[in-house]
Amino acid sequence: MAPHDWETRALHTLGLALLVMFTAWLGIATRSVGSLASVWPANAVLLGIFILQPRLARPAGWLAALLGFVAADLLMGSDLWLTLRLTLVNLVFVAGALLLVRAVPPRWRSLRRLESLWTYTLICLIASCCSAAAAVLLAHWLEPTFFTGAWEAAASWFSADVMNAVLVLPVMLSAPAFFSHLARGGHSRRQDDLWQFVPAVALLASLMVCAGVGGPGSLAVVVLALLWCALSYPLFITALLNLLTCVWFLVAVSFDLFPFLDVGPDSIRITVLRLCVAAFALLPLWTVGLGQARAQRACHAADGGLPVGVLNRERLFVRAAALMRRKLRRPVAVMMVGPQGSTEASDLLHAMGIVRQVLRRTDLVGQLHGQHFILVVRGISRSTAEAIAERVRGALARSGCEVFRVGLTWYPQPPAEPLDELFATAEQAWREECEKARKQQPRRREGSGLSAV
């Protein structure tokens, strides 16, 4: 192993230990909300890290997590023997959920599908049952004074792990895709898009109304505002607003804004509270998932079975014409992508999907005719357009679509010529790229029409 590789792994392991220690300390420090009703993000955060970074889920990573849990408890003055047993219960939840996540198909591990949300919900429930059983064995039977009974130990741990996983895990798992899309300009906003902030402002106003009015009836306003956010924002933003709202709700309970939850023994009250918060959090998340699934089915049907986000010929011309008519006379790049020769229909659809992921959400990708599709990108310089074309080539080559070529045309402002002529110019640029590739690279076989890569 190279020295820098060892140093990098050591830093990652140390960072994992510090993060677990901080999140565990955060849960311990917020026990003022109620010793059994506090948010405990450490388990869900550790699980999210192991899912996103599988290389950390090794013996060194597990040992770092163990040390992080123990250090946080010891700093707060807890008993070492009890701390070790409670830490093992926490790790049982993480280990059980991680095994289940690795058992499901890879396409369900991303939260881009509605089935993924249901899958993760079921995984969290099963893993919480495992931690509940471990809590009965390690916390109650070995330390009978810690809980009054086995039911209290199981219910407390089950409800805590379910609630925290539902709140924290969607934020972590949806963050990489969101920020990656943001870096490509997919969520860029203009001044005329300020109305998109209205649902978040409405949520803030509903929380203020709920805090002022109090009582269970005021929560209906918060639910409606959260659903509005779920219908307006991507999953990461909705999950983040969901997390902040539920944390606010737990704090509000500690200040007796909802006295109806104070009825009954503490163990039952806390368990019911946590399960209610978990159910409350799932509603907007599933709303986002249903909206995404419906939009994907609609786009897939409207575009004749093309990948999501790829337009058919009719919609391509309509959207491109609208893009050219905008008042802002910004530069525009038009690219044609197609195979040098012929290819299978499945390979063509795969290539379209790859290109759609590379570009911004505001860029157009549409099938022009046959095995050729068009990219329309606005507001970029010539050098940026060339860099994007190269990035498209690289993405296609890495995905196994080596025979696809990209023809690029760039205009300092939208041209006045018809779209047919504009796309024909891009097609001519594509033909020149194909001819250049034939001259630069030897053929694999005579008469094949395919250049060797």
C-alpha positions in Angstrom: 0.0 0.0 0.0 1.4 3.4 -0.9 2.1 5.8 2.0 -0.4 8.4 0.8 -3.1 5.7 0.6 -2.4 4.7 4.2 -2.6 8.3 5.3 -5.9 8.9 3.4 -7.5 5.8 5.0 -6.3 6.9 8.4 -7.7 10.3 8.0 -11.1 8.9 6.8 -11.2 6.6 9.8 -10.4 9.4 12.2 -13.0 11.6 10.6 -15.6 8.8 10.9 -14.8 8.4 14.6 -15.1 12.1 15.2 -18.3 12.4 13.3 -19.9 9.5 15.2 -18.7 11.0 18.5 -20.2 14.4 17.6 -23.6 13.0 16.5 -23.7 10.8 19.6 -22.8 13.7 21.9 -25.5 15.8 20.1 -28.1 13.2 21.0 -26.9 13.0 24.6 -26.8 16.8 24.9 -30.4 17.2 23.7 -31.9 15.0 26.4 -33.5 18.1 27.8 -36.3 17.4 25.4 -36.9 14.3 27.5 -34.4 11.5 28.3 -36.1 9.1 26.0 -37.5 11.5 23.5 -34.3 13.1 22.2 -33.1 12.9 18.6 -30.3 10.3 18.3 -28.9 10.9 14.8 -25.7 8.8 15.3 -27.0 5.5 14.2 -28.7 6.8 11.0 -25.6 9.0 10.2 -23.3 6.0 10.5 -25.6 3.8 8.4 -25.8 6.6 5.7 -22.0 6.9 5.6 -21.5 3.1 5.2 -24.1 3.1 2.4 -22.5 6.0 0.6 -18.9 5.0 1.3 -18.8 1.2 1.4 -15.0 1.2 1.8 -15.4 2.6 5.3 -17.6 -0.4 6.3 -14.5 -2.4 7.2 -13.1 -3.5 10.5 -11.2 -0.2 11.0 -14.4 1.7 10.3 -16.5 -0.3 12.7 -13.8 0.1 15.4 -13.7 3.8 14.8 -17.5 4.0 15.2 -17.3 1.9 18.4 -14.7 4.3 19.8 -16.8 7.3 18.8 -19.9 6.0 20.6 -17.9 5.1 23.7 -16.0 8.4 23.8 -19.2 10.5 23.6 -20.8 8.6 26.5 -17.7 8.7 28.6 -17.3 12.4 28.1 -20.8 12.8 29.5 -19.9 10.8 32.6 -21.6 7.5 31.8 -20.5 4.1 33.1 -18.0 2.3 30.8 -19.7 -1.2 31.1 -23.1 0.2 30.4 -21.8 2.4 27.6 -20.2 -0.6 25.8 -23.5 -2.6 25.9 -25.6 0.3 24.7 -23.0 0.9 21.9 -23.3 -2.7 20.8 -27.1 -2.2 20.5 -26.5 0.8 18.3 -24.2 -1.2 16.1 -26.7 -4.0 15.8 -29.1 -1.6 14.1 -26.4 -0.3 11.7 -25.1 -3.8 10.9 -28.6 -5.3 10.3 -29.7 -2.4 8.1 -26.4 -2.5 6.1 -26.8 -6.2 5.4 -30.3 -5.7 4.2 -29.3 -2.8 1.9 -26.6 -4.9 0.3 -29.1 -7.7 -0.3 -31.5 -5.5 -2.4 -30.8 -4.8 -6.1 -28.4 -1.9 -6.7 -31.0 0.0 -8.7 -33.1 0.2 -5.5 -30.3 1.7 -3.4 -30.8 5.2 -4.9 -33.8 7.2 -3.7 -34.7 8.1 -7.3 -37.3 5.4 -7.4 -40.5 5.1 -5.4 -39.7 1.5 -4.7 -36.5 2.6 -3.0 -38.4 4.7 -0.4 -40.6 1.7 0.4 -37.5 -0.5 0.5 -35.6 1.7 2.9 -38.7 2.1 5.1 -39.0 -1.7 5.4 -35.3 -2.1 6.0 -35.4 0.5 8.8 -38.3 -1.4 10.4 -36.6 -4.7 10.3 -33.3 -3.3 11.6 -35.1 -1.5 14.4 -36.6 -4.8 15.4 -33.1 -6.3 15.6 -31.9 -3.4 17.8 -35.0 -3.8 20.0 -34.2 -7.4 20.6 -30.6 -6.5 21.3 -31.7 -3.8 23.7 -33.8 -6.4 25.7 -30.8 -8.8 25.9 -27.9 -6.3 26.5 -29.7 -3.5 28.3 -32.6 -5.0 30.2 -31.6 -8.5 31.1 -28.0 -7.6 31.9 -29.0 -4.4 33.6 -32.6 -4.7 34.9 -32.5 -1.3 36.6 -31.9 0.5 33.3 -35.5 -0.2 32.0 -38.5 -1.2 34.0 -39.3 -4.0 31.7 -38.5 -5.8 28.5 -41.4 -4.1 26.7 -40.1 -0.7 27.6 -36.6 -1.6 26.4 -37.8 -3.0 23.1 -40.3 -0.2 22.5 -37.9 2.6 23.3 -35.1 1.3 21.0 -37.4 0.4 18.2 -39.2 3.7 18.1 -36.0 5.7 18.4 -34.2 3.9 15.6 -37.2 4.1 13.3 -37.8 7.8 13.9 -34.2 8.8 13.5 -33.6 6.7 10.4 -36.7 8.1 8.7 -35.6 11.6 9.5 -31.8 11.5 8.8 -31.3 8.8 6.2 -33.3 10.4 3.3 -31.3 13.6 3.7 -28.0 11.8 3.5 -28.8 9.5 0.7 -30.4 12.2 -1.5 -27.7 14.8 -0.9 -25.0 13.5 -3.3 -27.3 13.4 -6.3 -28.7 16.9 -5.4 -25.3 18.6 -5.1 -24.0 16.8 -8.2 -26.9 18.1 -10.1 -26.4 21.5 -8.5 -22.8 21.6 -9.6 -23.9 21.0 -13.2 -26.3 23.9 -13.0 -29.4 21.7 -12.8 -31.0 23.7 -10.0 -30.0 27.2 -11.2 -32.6 29.8 -10.7 -33.3 33.2 -12.2 -35.0 36.2 -10.7 -38.3 35.2 -12.2 -38.1 31.9 -10.2 -38.5 33.5 -6.8 -42.0 32.0 -6.5 -40.3 28.6 -5.9 -39.4 29.9 -2.4 -43.0 30.4 -1.5 -43.7 26.9 -0.2 -40.7 27.1 2.2 -41.9 30.5 3.5 -45.4 29.0 3.9 -43.9 26.2 6.0 -42.0 28.7 8.2 -45.2 30.6 8.7 -47.2 27.5 9.5 -44.6 26.6 12.2 -45.1 30.1 13.7 -48.9 29.7 13.6 -48.6 26.3 15.2 -46.4 27.6 18.0 -48.7 30.5 18.7 -52.0 28.5 18.6 -50.8 25.2 20.1 -52.8 22.1 20.4 -53.1 19.2 17.9 -55.4 20.9 15.5 -52.7 23.4 14.5 -50.5 20.6 13.2 -52.9 20.4 10.2 -51.4 23.7 8.9 -47.9 22.3 9.1 -48.9 19.1 7.3 -50.4 21.0 4.4 -47.3 23.2 4.1 -45.0 20.2 4.1 -47.1 18.5 1.4 -46.8 21.7 -0.7 -43.1 21.6 -0.3 -43.1 17.9 -1.3 -44.9 18.8 -4.5 -42.6 21.7 -5.3 -39.1 20.7 -4.3 -36.7 17.7 -5.0 -36.3 15.0 -2.5 -33.2 16.4 -0.7 -34.9 19.8 0.0 -38.1 18.1 1.1 -36.2 15.7 3.4 -34.2 18.5 4.9 -37.3 20.6 5.6 -38.9 17.5 6.9 -36.0 16.9 9.4 -36.0 20.5 10.6 -39.8 20.4 11.1 -39.8 17.2 13.1 -36.9 18.4 15.3 -38.9 21.6 15.9 -41.9 19.4 16.8 -39.9 17.5 19.4 -38.7 20.8 20.9 -42.3 22.1 20.9 -43.4 19.0 22.9 -40.7 19.7 25.5 -42.2 23.2 26.0 -45.7 21.7 26.5 -47.2 23.2 23.3 -49.0 19.9 22.8 -50.1 18.8 26.3 -52.3 16.0 24.9 -49.1 14.0 24.5 -48.4 14.1 28.2 -51.1 11.7 29.1 -50.0 8.2 30.3 -46.7 6.7 31.5 -43.5 8.2 30.1 -42.5 5.1 28.3 -45.8 4.8 26.4 -45.9 8.5 25.7 -42.4 8.7 24.3 -42.9 5.6 22.1 -46.1 7.0 20.7 -44.5 10.3 20.1 -41.6 8.8 18.2 -43.8 6.6 16.1 -46.1 9.6 15.3 -43.1 11.7 14.2 -41.9 8.8 12.0 -45.3 8.5 10.3 -45.5 12.3 10.1 -42.1 12.3 8.3 -43.0 9.6 5.9 -46.0 11.4 4.4 -44.1 14.1 2.5 -41.3 11.7 1.5 -43.8 9.3 -0.1 -45.5 12.3 -1.7 -42.2 13.2 -3.4 -41.7 9.6 -4.5 -45.2 9.4 -6.0 -44.7 12.7 -7.8 -41.4 11.5 -9.3 -42.8 8.1 -10.3 -45.8 9.8 -12.0 -43.6 12.3 -13.8 -41.3 9.6 -15.0 -44.2 7.5 -16.4 -45.7 10.6 -18.1 -42.4 11.6 -19.7 -41.7 8.0 -20.7 -45.1 7.6 -22.3 -45.1 11.1 -24.0 -41.7 10.5 -25.6 -42.5 7.1 -27.0 -40.5 5.0 -24.6 -37.4 7.2 -24.6 -35.4 7.6 -21.4 -36.7 10.1 -18.8 -35.7 13.6 -19.8 -35.1 12.8 -23.5 -37.6 14.4 -25.9 -39.1 12.9 -29.0 -38.8 14.8 -32.3 -42.0 16.8 -31.9 -41.4 18.0 -28.4 -37.7 18.7 -29.3 -38.7 21.1 -32.0 -41.3 22.8 -29.7 -38.9 23.2 -26.8 -36.0 24.3 -29.0 -38.1 26.9 -30.7 -39.2 28.3 -27.4 -35.6 28.4 -26.2 -34.5 30.3 -29.3 -37.3 32.9 -28.9 -36.3 34.0 -25.4 -35.5 37.7 -25.1 -32.0 37.1 -23.6 -29.7 36.8 -26.6 -27.3 34.4 -24.9 -24.9 32.0 -26.7 -26.2 28.6 -27.7 -24.5 25.4 -28.6 -26.1 22.6 -30.7 -24.6 19.2 -30.7 -25.5 16.0 -32.6 -24.7 12.7 -31.1 -24.9 9.4 -33.0 -23.0 6.1 -33.6 -20.4 5.9 -36.3 -22.3 3.2 -38.2 -25.3 1.4 -36.8 -26.1 0.2 -33.3 -28.7 -1.7 -31.4 -31.8 0.2 -30.2 -31.0 -0.7 -26.6 -27.5 0.8 -26.9 -29.0 4.0 -28.4 -31.4 4.4 -25.5 -28.6 3.7 -23.0 -26.4 6.4 -24.7 -29.3 8.9 -24.5 -29.7 8.2 -20.8 -26.0 8.7 -20.2 -26.0 12.0 -22.0 -29.1 13.2 -20.1 -27.3 12.6 -16.8 -24.2 14.6 -17.9 -26.1 17.8 -18.9 -28.1 20.3 -16.8 -31.8 19.9 -16.2 -32.4 23.1 -18.3 -30.5 21.6 -21.3 -32.4 19.9 -24.1 -31.8 16.3 -25.2 -34.0 14.9 -28.0 -34.1 12.3 -30.7 -33.9 13.9 -34.1 -34.2 10.9 -36.4 -33.1 7.3 -36.6 -30.0 6.8 -34.4 -29.2 10.5 -33.9 -30.1 12.8 -31.1 -29.6 16.5 -30.5 -28.3 18.5 -27.5 -29.2 22.2 -27.1 -27.2 24.0 -24.4 -27.6 27.8 -23.8 -25.6 30.4 -22.0 -22.1 28.9 -22.4 -18.9 30.1 -24.1 -17.3 28.3 -27.0 -14.6 26.8 -24.7 -17.3 25.6 -22.3 -19.2 24.1 -25.2 -16.1 22.2 -26.3 -15.5 21.0 -22.7 -19.1 19.8 -22.5 -18.8 17.9 -25.8 -15.6 16.3 -24.5 -17.4 15.4 -21.3 -20.2 13.8 -23.2 -17.6 11.8 -25.3 -15.9 10.6 -22.1 -19.1 9.6 -20.4 -20.2 7.6 -23.5 -16.8 5.9 -23.8 -16.8 4.9 -20.1 -20.3 3.4 -20.4 -19.3 1.2 -23.4 -20.7 3.5 -26.2 -17.2 4.0 -27.8 -18.6 4.3 -31.4 -20.7 7.4 -30.7 -19.4 10.7 -32.1 -20.3 14.3 -31.2 -20.7 17.1 -33.7 -20.6 20.6 -32.2 -21.8 24.0 -33.5 -21.7 27.1 -31.4 -23.4 30.5 -31.9 -22.8 33.7 -30.0 -26.6 34.3 -30.0 -29.6 32.2 -31.1 -29.5 32.2 -35.0 -32.4 33.2 -37.1 -32.2 30.2 -39.4 -34.9 27.5 -39.1 -34.4 24.6 -36.7 -34.1 22.2 -39.6 -31.1 24.1 -41.0 -29.7 24.5 -37.5 -29.8 20.8 -36.8 -28.5 20.0 -40.3 -25.4 22.1 -39.6 -24.9 20.1 -36.4 -25.3 16.9 -38.4 -22.6 18.1 -40.8 -20.3 18.7 -37.9 -21.0 15.2 -36.7 -20.2 13.8 -40.2 -16.9 15.6 -40.1 -16.1 14.1 -36.7 -16.8 10.7 -38.0 -14.6 11.2 -41.0 -11.8 12.6 -38.8 -12.1 9.5 -36.6 -11.8 7.2 -39.7 -8.6 8.9 -40.8 -7.0 9.0 -37.4 -7.7 5.4 -36.3 -7.3 2.1 -38.2 -10.3 0.1 -39.0 -10.9 -3.1 -37.1 -12.0 -4.8 -40.3 -12.4 -3.8 -43.9 -15.8 -2.4 -44.8 -17.1 -2.4 -41.3 -17.6 1.4 -41.1 -16.5 1.4 -37.5 -13.3 3.0 -36.3 -11.2 1.2 -33.8 -11.0 2.7 -30.3 
